Amino acid sequence: MYPTLSLYIDGRFLHGDGRKVQDIVNPATDEVIGKLPHASRADLDAALAAAERAFAGWKKSSPIERSKVLRRVAELARERAQDIGRHITLDQGKPLAESVGEVVACSEHAEWHAEECRRIYGRVIPARADGVRQLVLREPIGVCAAFTPWNFPFNQAIRKICAAVGAGCTIIVKGPEDAPSAVVALAQLFHDAGLPAGVLNVVWGVPHEVSDYLIKSPVVRKISFTGSVAVGKQLAALAGSLMKRCTMELGGHAPVIVCDDADLELAAKMLVPFKFRNAGQVCVSPTRFYVQEGAYDRFVAEFLKRTESVKVGDGLDAATKMGPLAQKRRVPAVAGFVDDALARGATVLAGGAPLPGSGNFFAPTVIADLPDDSRLMTEEPFGPVAGLVRFRSVDEVLARANRLPYGLAAYAFTTSTKNATALANGLEAGMVSINHLGLALAETPFGGIKDSGYGSEGGSETFDGYLVTKFVTQLN
């Protein structure tokens, strides 16, 4: 039921063969379901050499050729979505419908990049003197190294691969060792779609050892990372010391602002499943709920009613709406936020503790009356915990929402055009969604500001980090 895992280097799938291997554990059952081979130093060198060699040809490839490969990847992803999704549920834990949906939605990312890569244009600048021609060219930056997380293992990897491949770059991906099946599946998709050997390479290993080796290699010219703020800052500092370009999509602590005039039933109906999607292990998950005083009691009642209907269980059970946390270590980590809240006088309205039995299950949790300096209101919980507090005015809530160094996503609900405009203009976040949940579409940019990173994935901005600008001036 679970696939054989491998490295993918220079067009070949490489298995154990004496390499160090890591157990892959189902977070719902604690069962070992697979063995993941780690790359040796020789494997990393082989991946670097393959990517460098392949770049010499791929950078000259026609955008039409790149587009055909990406379109074929989209077709294959849809055809194989059920199997790939089932394997994601087995090693990552999210409900099967979410896993399959992740794969299907990501076929759109491949299609978007297939279209956009055909429109990577330069420009002509009118010259000041007769006989002079001035051109601006956009060229692929070179070999890229990408480091992708476990919470959306297919989604986060395919965004980076499609951007690099579509731009004419080659790429080495170090995926999440805890949930590796999706990235191995991606390697198979691109392999079967006809991508030339060496354009995509997949390696595994001890994260800091692999990232350090790849970033320091003179072969690598671009780094893309999705993960925590702390690790992102370390990688960005290393890359910066070597003058290497980065795209950093780091952690968030998204505020939700619910105004008195909001459609409270609609807001709760949208926010509860979004909050507990993937057990709250989502960088854009709503975490800090600011509810205006006049709507607070009604919104809390509606939010609790819907929270109580969230069924927690094994992701392969069709009735499950929330699966386990992805790793055993996340259970005490999430519990720590609850303990801190209780110590500060907050009230647990729902959940608040791990669930009994095997697996990494934690109850959907709602906490009220939190002080602004509590851990839940200052640190990203990355788990199924929502903190609800009151606010009086829009100016006040903007100051409270913006006081943290995070700036990835923010949400607001109001029927007032005046409030909506003030919130859209005032929220310090790379993405703001008002009265619905409209983030992470293929055609829209995805990225943050402040400590949440820099650079965008998706939208017309998607290739910016993978292209260099060359100015050519010529006197005829």
Residue pairs with C-beta under 8 A, 6 or more apart in sequence:
1 33
1 86
1 90
2 24
2 33
2 34
2 87
2 90
2 91
2 181
3 34
3 87
3 181
3 184
3 185
4 15
4 34
5 15
5 24
5 34
5 35
5 36
5 37
5 180
5 181
5 184
6 13
6 14
6 15
6 37
6 184
6 187
7 13
7 14
7 15
7 37
7 39
7 43
7 202
7 203
7 204
8 14
8 184
8 187
8 191
8 200
8 201
8 202
9 43
9 46
9 47
9 50
9 201
9 202
9 203
10 46
10 47
10 49
10 50
10 54
10 197
10 198
10 201
11 50
11 191
11 196
11 197
11 198
12 197
13 187
13 188
13 191
14 37
14 43
15 37
16 35
16 37
17 37
19 37
19 38
19 39
19 40
19 43
20 37
20 38
20 40
21 35
21 36
21 37
21 38
22 35
22 36
22 38
22 177
22 204
23 32
23 34
23 35
23 36
24 32
24 33
24 34
24 35
24 36
24 91
24 178
24 180
24 181
25 31
25 32
25 33
25 91
26 32
26 33
26 90
26 91
26 93
27 91
27 92
27 93
27 323
27 324
27 325
27 326
27 327
27 328
27 359
27 360
28 93
28 313
28 314
28 315
28 316
28 323
28 324
28 358
28 359
28 360
28 361
29 314
29 358
29 359
30 328
30 358
30 359
33 90
33 91
34 91
34 180
34 181
36 177
36 180
36 204
37 204
38 204
38 205
38 206
39 47
39 203
39 204
39 205
39 210
41 213
43 203
44 203
44 205
44 210
44 213
44 214
47 172
47 201
47 203
48 143
48 172
48 214
48 217
48 219
48 220
49 219
50 197
50 198
50 201
51 143
51 170
51 171
51 172
51 198
51 199
51 201
51 219
52 143
52 170
52 219
53 198
54 170
54 196
54 197
54 198
54 199
55 140
55 142
55 143
55 169
55 170
57 196
58 140
58 165
58 168
58 169
58 170
58 196
58 199
59 139
59 140
59 142
59 168
59 169
60 168
61 168
63 117
63 118
63 120
63 166
63 168
64 118
66 114
66 117
66 165
66 166
66 168
67 114
67 115
67 117
67 118
67 166
68 114
68 194
69 165
69 190
69 193
69 194
69 195
70 110
70 111
70 113
70 114
70 117
70 162
70 165
70 166
70 193
71 110
71 111
71 114
72 192
72 193
72 194
73 107
73 110
73 162
73 189
73 190
73 193
74 107
74 108
74 110
74 111
74 114
75 107
76 189
76 192
76 193
77 84
77 103
77 104
77 106
77 107
77 110
77 158
77 189
78 103
78 104
78 107
80 103
80 185
80 189
81 100
81 103
81 104
81 107
82 100
84 99
84 100
84 103
84 154
84 181
84 182
84 185
85 96
85 99
85 100
85 101
85 102
85 103
86 96
86 99
86 100
86 316
87 181
87 182
87 185
88 94
88 99
88 102
88 103
88 153
88 154
88 179
88 181
88 182
89 95
89 96
89 99
89 315
89 316
89 323
90 181
90 316
91 178
91 179
91 180
91 181
92 99
92 150
92 151
92 153
92 178
92 179
92 182
92 326
93 279
93 315
93 323
93 324
93 325
93 326
93 360
94 102
94 278
94 279
94 315
94 323
95 315
95 320
95 321
95 322
95 323
96 315
96 316
96 318
96 320
97 318
98 277
98 278
98 315
99 315
102 152
102 154
102 155
103 154
103 182
105 155
106 154
106 155
106 158
106 159
108 441
108 442
109 155
109 158
109 159
109 162
109 442
109 458
110 158
110 162
111 442
112 162
112 442
112 443
112 458
112 462
113 162
113 163
113 165
113 166
113 462
114 166
116 166
116 460
116 462
116 463
117 166
117 167
117 463
120 138
120 167
120 463
120 467
121 138
122 135
122 136
122 137
122 138
123 135
123 136
124 133
124 134
124 135
124 136
125 134
125 135
125 136
126 134
127 133
127 134
127 473
129 475
131 475
131 476
132 473
132 474
132 475
132 476
133 472
133 473
133 474
133 476
134 471
134 472
134 473
134 474
135 471
135 472
135 473
135 474
136 469
136 470
136 471
136 472
137 469
137 470
137 471
137 472
138 463
138 467
138 468
138 469
138 470
139 168
139 467
139 468
139 470
140 167
140 168
140 169
140 466
140 467
140 468
141 167
141 169
141 221
141 222
141 245
141 465
141 466
141 467
141 468
142 169
142 170
142 220
142 221
142 222
143 169
143 170
143 171
143 172
143 219
143 220
143 221
143 222
144 160
144 164
144 169
144 170
144 171
144 172
144 220
144 221
144 222
144 223
144 224
144 466
145 171
145 172
145 174
145 211
145 214
145 215
145 220
145 222
145 223
145 224
146 157
146 160
146 161
146 164
146 171
146 172
146 173
146 174
146 223
146 224
146 225
147 173
147 174
147 207
147 211
147 223
147 224
147 225
147 226
147 227
147 235
148 156
148 157
148 160
148 173
148 174
148 175
148 176
148 183
148 226
149 156
149 176
149 226
149 227
150 176
150 178
150 179
150 326
150 327
151 278
151 281
151 282
151 283
151 326
152 278
152 282
153 175
153 176
153 179
153 180
153 181
153 182
153 183
154 182
154 183
154 185
154 186
155 440
156 226
156 249
157 173
157 175
157 182
157 183
157 186
158 186
159 446
159 457
159 458
159 462
160 171
160 173
160 224
160 226
160 247
160 457
161 171
161 173
161 186
161 190
161 200
163 224
163 457
163 462
163 463
163 465
163 466
164 170
164 171
164 222
164 224
164 466
165 171
165 190
165 195
165 199
165 200
166 462
166 463
166 466
167 463
167 466
167 467
169 222
169 466
170 198
170 199
170 200
170 201
171 199
171 200
171 201
172 201
172 202
172 203
172 214
172 220
173 183
173 186
173 200
173 201
173 202
173 203
174 202
174 203
174 204
174 205
174 207
174 210
174 211
174 214
175 182
175 183
175 184
175 202
175 204
176 183
177 204
177 205
177 207
178 326
178 327
179 326
180 204
183 202
184 202
186 202
187 200
187 202
190 199
190 200
203 210
204 210
211 225
211 235
212 238
214 220
215 223
215 235
215 238
215 239
215 242
215 244
216 238
216 242
220 244
221 244
221 245
222 244
222 245
222 246
222 247
222 465
222 466
223 235
223 239
223 244
223 245
223 246
223 247
224 246
224 247
224 455
224 465
225 231
225 232
225 235
225 236
225 246
225 247
225 248
225 249
225 250
226 249
226 250
226 283
227 250
227 251
228 250
228 251
229 250
229 251
229 405
229 406
229 451
229 452
232 248
232 250
232 251
232 453
233 451
235 246
235 248
236 246
236 248
239 245
239 246
240 246
245 465
246 454
246 455
246 465
247 447
247 453
247 454
247 455
247 456
247 457
247 465
248 453
248 454
248 455
249 283
249 408
249 446
249 447
249 448
249 452
249 453
249 455
249 457
250 283
250 408
250 448
250 451
250 452
250 453
251 283
251 380
251 382
251 406
251 408
251 451
251 452
252 283
252 284
252 285
252 380
252 406
252 407
252 408
252 409
252 448
252 452
253 287
253 288
253 378
253 379
253 380
253 404
253 406
253 408
254 284
254 285
254 286
254 287
254 288
254 406
254 408
254 409
254 410
254 411
254 429
255 286
255 287
255 288
255 289
255 290
255 400
255 401
255 410
255 411
255 427
256 271
256 286
256 287
256 288
256 289
256 290
256 410
256 411
256 412
256 413
257 290
257 391
257 394
257 397
257 401
257 410
257 411
257 412
257 413
257 414
257 423
257 427
258 264
258 267
258 289
258 290
258 291
258 292
258 295
258 299
258 412
258 413
259 292
259 295
259 394
259 412
259 413
259 414
259 416
259 419
260 292
260 293
260 294
260 295
261 414
261 415
261 416
261 419
262 295
262 299
262 413
262 414
262 415
262 435
263 413
263 415
263 435
264 295
264 298
264 299
264 302
264 413
265 302
266 413
266 435
267 299
267 413
268 299
268 302
268 303
268 305
268 306
269 306
270 436
270 437
271 286
271 289
271 303
271 411
272 303
272 306
272 307
272 310
273 306
273 310
273 321
274 285
274 286
274 437
275 285
275 286
275 287
275 384
275 386
276 307
276 310
276 321
276 322
276 364
276 384
277 285
277 322
278 285
278 323
279 322
279 323
279 324
279 325
279 326
279 362
279 383
279 384
280 287
280 381
280 382
280 383
280 384
280 385
281 325
281 326
281 330
281 382
281 383
283 408
283 409
284 408
284 409
284 431
284 439
284 440
285 382
286 386
286 411
287 376
287 380
287 381
287 385
287 386
287 387
288 376
288 377
288 387
288 389
288 401
289 303
289 386
289 387
289 388
289 389
290 389
290 390
290 391
290 397
290 400
290 401
291 299
291 300
291 388
291 389
291 390
291 391
292 390
292 391
292 392
292 397
293 390
293 391
293 392
296 388
296 390
299 388
300 349
300 366
300 368
300 388
303 366
303 386
303 388
304 349
304 350
304 366
307 350
307 351
307 364
307 366
307 386
308 350
309 321
310 321
310 322
310 364
311 319
311 320
311 321
311 322
312 320
312 321
312 322
312 323
312 355
312 361
312 363
312 364
313 319
313 320
313 322
313 323
313 361
314 320
314 323
314 324
314 359
315 323
315 324
322 364
322 384
324 359
324 360
324 361
324 362
325 331
325 334
325 360
325 361
325 362
325 383
326 360
327 360
328 360
330 360
330 362
330 382
330 383
331 354
331 360
331 362
333 382
333 383
334 362
334 365
334 381
334 382
334 383
334 384
334 385
335 353
335 354
335 362
336 375
337 375
337 376
337 379
337 381
337 383
337 385
338 348
338 352
338 353
338 365
338 367
338 385
340 374
340 375
340 376
341 348
341 367
341 370
341 374
341 375
341 376
341 387
342 348
344 370
344 371
344 373
344 374
345 369
345 371
346 367
346 368
346 369
346 370
346 371
346 374
346 376
346 387
347 367
347 368
347 369
348 365
348 366
348 367
349 366
349 367
349 368
349 388
350 363
350 364
350 365
350 366
351 362
351 363
351 364
351 365
351 366
351 384
351 385
352 363
352 365
352 367
353 362
353 363
354 361
354 362
354 363
355 361
355 362
355 363
362 383
362 384
363 384
364 384
365 384
365 385
365 386
366 385
366 386
366 388
367 376
367 385
367 386
367 387
367 388
368 387
368 388
368 389
369 389
370 376
370 377
370 387
370 388
370 389
371 377
372 378
372 389
372 400
372 403
374 387
375 381
376 385
376 387
377 387
377 389
378 404
380 406
391 397
391 400
394 419
394 422
394 423
394 426
398 422
398 423
398 426
398 427
401 410
401 427
401 428
402 426
402 427
402 428
405 450
405 451
406 448
406 450
406 451
406 452
407 428
407 429
407 430
407 448
407 449
407 450
407 451
407 452
408 429
408 430
408 431
408 447
408 448
408 452
408 453
409 429
409 430
409 431
409 432
409 433
409 439
409 448
410 427
410 428
410 429
410 431
410 432
410 433
411 432
411 433
411 434
411 437
412 419
412 420
412 423
412 424
412 427
412 432
412 433
412 434
412 435
413 434
413 435
414 420
414 423
414 434
414 435
415 435
420 434
420 435
423 432
423 434
424 432
424 434
428 449
428 450
429 448
429 449
429 452
430 445
430 446
430 447
430 448
430 449
430 452
430 453
430 456
431 439
431 445
431 446
431 447
431 448
433 439
438 444
439 446
440 446
440 458
441 458
442 458
443 458
443 459
444 458
444 459
445 456
445 457
445 458
445 459
445 460
445 461
445 462
446 456
446 457
446 458
446 459
447 453
447 454
447 455
447 456
447 457
447 461
448 454
455 464
455 465
456 462
456 464
